[in-house]
Amino acid sequence: MKRKVLIIGGGAREYALGRKLREDPRVSELFFCPGNGGTQSIGENVLLPDFAKIAAFAKEKMINFVLVGTEGPLVGGLADFLQEAGVAVFGPSKQVSKLEGSKSFAKELATTHNIPTAPYAIATSVQEALELVPSFGYPVVLKADGLAQGKGVAIVQSENEAKVALESLFKVHSKVVLEKFLDGVELSMFAFVSGQDFLLLPACHDYKRLHPNGPNTGGMGAFAPSPMG
């Protein structure tokens, strides 16, 4: 049976997902919301300003499933909304998406369930954060508590760098996570989960820094599988 797919998002990730889905002979039509110049070449871009419009479009076009590629709508509860509307959707629930949407929530969950994680503290102001920094020493890792499109982490080497980074982070976010710097190779692991079943994807290696001293880009330089995995 031929299938119609709606992909939510407008970045390179959504284009890559679309390109891969285009290779599947079972996929007859692809839609992207909002999409970009690249996605327009492999499907149809549509502007759907809210969750209700997405659900209505999916029903009108008889979309077989919606694939949510970008984090914002997931944190906002799009997967839950579409499920309740009777639309098949691939993406975590609002509650599960808090792991991505709130670093403080993720750290606290790891601590509660004895999942290994770097020592950390949570600050709600620049002054509080600066008072906590000496207990970590330098370098120290500063993380925005919220979605930051892969750019919400700073590794600072001095008090002056910490102050500049914290002032920038607190302009947008109400909390910042301070974390002990761990030296080594960073890999990302993703898994498809359904009930008690899961499937691990290959380890992903991520080189986010624009140059050796930063700043972070969104996801430039990521590749999988990693030889370190």
N, C-alpha and C positions, 0 to 999 in steps of 0.2 A: 504494500500500500504506500502510495506517495504521501509525503508529510510536508507540512508547512511549519516553519520555525520562526519565531520572533526573538531576536537577540537584543537585550537591553544594555545600552552603553554606547560610547562614541569614541573609544580609544583603539590603540593597536591590538589590545587583547581581543576585543570584539571582532576586529577584522580577521585576526588569526583563527578565531573560532569559526567564523563564517567560511573562510577559505577551506578549513578542514571539513566542515559540513558539506560544502559544495562537492567534495570528492565522493560523498555517499550517494549512490544512485537512488536511494529511497527518499531523498530530500528534493522536493519539486520547487519550493519557493522559500526565499529567505527575506525577512524584513528586519530592519535595524531601527532602534529608537534610542537616541536620535541619529546614530551612525556618523559617518564622516566621508570624506572624498573617496577613500579607498573602498568602503563598504558599498557605496553607491554603484561601484563597478561590478559587484557580485550579487547584489540584491536591491531592495528598495528601501530607502530611508523614509521614515515617517516621524512626525512630531506629535507626541502624545504627552501632554503636559502634566497629567496626574495618574494615580493608580486606577481610578475609575475609567479613564479614557483608555488605558492599556487593556483592562479587562474587556471593555466593550469592543475594542478593535479585535482582540483575540477571538471573541465570539463571532463577530461579524465576518471575519476572514476565515473562520474555522481553522484557527491555528492549532496544530497538534500539541505543541508545547512551547513554553516561553523559557528561554535560557537567560539568566541574569548574570552579566559579566562584571558589572561595576558595583562597588561596595555600598555606595550611598543609599540606593533604593532598598538593598537588603537590610541595612541597619534601620531603615525607616519602616520595614515590615511588608515589602512588596510580595514576598513569597507567601506569607500568611494571607494577605489580601486576595491574591489570585486563587489560592487553594479554596478559600471560603466562597469565592465566586464561581468555583467549578472549573477553573482553568488549570491545566497541567503545567507545572512549573518546576524547573531545576534550579535550586538555590536554597541556602540555609534559611531557617526561620529568623524572626527578629531577635529572639532570645539567644540563639546560637551565634548570630552575627555580632553580638556584643563582644565576642572574643576578638573581633577585628576592630570594632568601633570604639572600644574602651580598653586601653592598655592597663589601666589600674584594675579594671574588672578581671582581665586575663591574669594579671599577677596575683591578685587575691584568690582567684579560683585555683591557681597552681599551688599556692601556699596551703589553702584549705585541704587540698587533696594530695598533698605530699608529692607534687610533680616538681622535679628539679628545675630551679629557675635562679637567675642571678639575684643576689641580695639587692633590695630596692627600698625606696621610700617614696611617698606621695606628697607633693607640695601644692598649695593652692594660691601661692603668691611668689613673686620674685624674691622678696626678703626671706620668706620661709625656706625657699629652695637654696638660697645662698648660705643660710645658716646650716643646712643639712650637708652641703657639698663636702666640707672638711672630713666628715666621717667616712667618705668614700675615697678621698684622695684623687689625684689626677693621673691619667685621664679619667673623666667620669662621663657616663652616657646620660643624656637628657632626651626624654621622649614625650612628645605631645600626647595628651590623653584624648584621643579622638582621631577621626579620619584626616589624613594629611597627604593623601595621594603618594605615599612612599617617601615623603620628604620631611617627615616630622621627627627625625632623629638627628641629634648633634653629639659628636664626641669632642669634648672640650679639654684643653690642656692647661688652662690657667683661670684664675678668678675673673680676669677681664673678659676672656672668651665666654666663660659661664654666664656672666652678667648680660653680655650682648645677646647670647642665644636665648636666655630665659626671658628677656624683655620682648624678644621677637615671638617666642612661643606663647607667652601670656597675652599677647595682643589678640590672639585667635582662640586660645583654649583656656578653660577655667582650672585645669589641673595639669601638672607635669609629673612624670615618673622619673625619678633619679635612680640610676642602676649602676652597679659595680661593673667596671670595664673587664670583659673577659677576652683575652688574646687568643686568636685561633681562626680556623676556617668556619665561615657561616654557611649553612645549607638550609634550604627550606624543604619541608616534607608536607605533601598534601595527600588527602585520602578521600575517596568516595565512601560515604557511610549511609547504610540503610538498615535501621533497626540494630541488630547485633552483627550484621555483616559489614565488612569494609574491604576496600581495595586500595593499596598504597600505590601512589604514582612515583615515578623516578625522582630522585633527589634533584633539586634545582639549585644551581650556583648563581649567586647574584652579586654582580659588581656594580653597585649603585653610584659610587662616587664619581663626580665629574673629573676630579684630579686627586692625587694622593691625600690632600688635606681637605677634601670635600668641595662643595656641598653635595648632598645626596640628590640624585635625579629621581624620577619616578620608578621606572623599572628597567632602564637602559642597561644592557650588558647581561641580562639574565639568560641562562641557557640550561637545558636539561637533555639527557642525563648528565650528571656531574661525575667526573672521574674520582672525586673524593667521596662519593656516596657509597 
